[in-house]
Each structure stands twice: as C-alpha cells, then as structure tokens.
C-alpha cells in the first residue's frame, strides 16, 4: 500500500490552500526525503498563492521553500533544507508545505540540538539569497579579506532575514560592514534619513575603506561598484555611473545551480551551524495550526511584518 501524507494544496491562483492527502514519494538520485517539522514563510509564498507570481508552473501546486525536519531515524538527522518546487519545474513533491518533501541533497544542512526546528527553518532561503549575492558579484564564499585590504560592503535592508544573514556572511568574508549593529555590522544608518547616502559616504571616507560592493542598494562612490539587487529590477530602474547593478539570482544551468547550493549549504552554512558562528537572524513569530494554519499565517505576512520571520510548526 502506498504511503500518504498531508499537504497544503493550491488548486488555482487566488484560492486558499486546502489540506489533502498526497502519495509520499521515494527519493531519486541525489535527493533526500525530509519529514517536515517546521516551515518558515517568505513573501514569495503569498505572492504565488494570491497572484500566481513568480509563475506557478503546475496546478495543483505545493508552495513554500524553507523547512526543518528529520532525515531518517539516525542520530544527527536534524536538517534544514531549501525545498522549492519552483526550482524543480513545479514538481509538487518538492514544495515545502507538506509533511514529507523531496529536496536536492545539495540544499540540505544538518543543524545541532541547540537549535529548535522553528529556529532552523528561517535559514534556507535567507542564507542562500544572502550568499548568492556575493557569488553573483564574483566574490567566492571562501574569500578572506584582511583589514589591510580595506574592503567594505553596504547591506541595505539589514533588518530583514536576508539582510541580516548578509551581514553575518559579509563579516565571515572579511568585509567591513555598514548597516546593522546587532549582528556585527561596523556602522549603522537610518535608511529613512534624507541624507543617509551622505552619512554613508562620510563614514567610508573617515574609515579609509573601499566601498565597492553592496547588496540591494543604490549609492554613489568614486570608483567602480557592484550591486547585487535581491528584489527583481524593473526595466526602468535607475542606474549609476561606473556601477553594475545585477539581479541576485541562482544560476539557471542545473549543474551550476547544484554547485551553488552545495557551496551555500555544505561549504558555508553547515560548518557554521555546528560551530554556532551563525545565528537565526530575525525575530521569530510562531503561528499555530500546522498545515491548517498556513492560510492565516500567510494572510498575516501579507498584512505586513517588519524584522520578523513567521514560522509554522508542522
């Protein structure tokens, strides 16, 4: 008899998720089957539910991407993973919002007992996007700048989960970091201030560093700069002289995407989880109801939260 499990199913754009049984799949080559214990929500989740964007490739669909759970019964099987059907041609077996999900082995990392499942679930997309911002700009994740290199980076939007992981990853690469003090930034600015750009430029000159790298920011400088922009760039986005603004997106080629996942999860994230040198980045708001509570939790996310990651135990 085929095993089954509960899943939150989206039948069409704009409809609520409904809880139904799905057949539990068998993992294929380079895949892992995870029993999901918690999912974290991202803005893209309600966009896909309510507006079908980014494009939902297959209906009925299983949305979501951030999971923490068990991989098998062996000790040390507590793992977090990037579980996205979007990266698997819409396959509902690979979407996060269900009790058992298939994920590529490259996008899985074990985490220690010191972390709760609800804490671990906030890592996958935020860490991957933050790390991919650097590789998008040609900066290897094994980079080790020294103070003598005088390399600085500006993280714009550091209160978000992606931004705060950006701060942590930038510090590990040896950058002087401007924006978010709580997670190790070297200077903090109020992004709402009318003269914030002038404040940053003055601080950079005072510190004597080279601010040629940024994540999700538009700023001025005297030398060529590179900006990784995580929100999609509109066709008429502003440009700056001697500044390259690039949409932060994992490689489209399957082999390159797998390599990117492996570098993010196995090469960078896993050892730092074990050592405790990276921490859950933003305030965690736990919502109840399991899979049945996902619609209400997504509605709260759509209504607006700031500096908060909504997590649902499953």
Secondary structure, DSSP 8 states (H G I E B T S, - for coil): ---EEEEEEB-STT---EEEEEE-----TTEEEEEEEEEE--HHHHHHHHH-TTT--SSSB----EEEEESSSSTT-EEEEE--GGGGTT-GGG-SSBSEEEEEGGGEEE--TTS-HHHHTTSHHHHHHHHHHHHHTT--TT----GGG-EEEEETTTTSHHHHHHHHHHHHHT-EEES-TTTT-SB---TTSTTHHHHHHHHHHHHT-EEEEEES-----SS-EEEEE-S---TT----TTEEEEE----SSHHHHHHHHHIIIIIIIHHHHHHT-S---SEEEEE-SGGGGHHHHHHHHHH--SSEEEEEE-
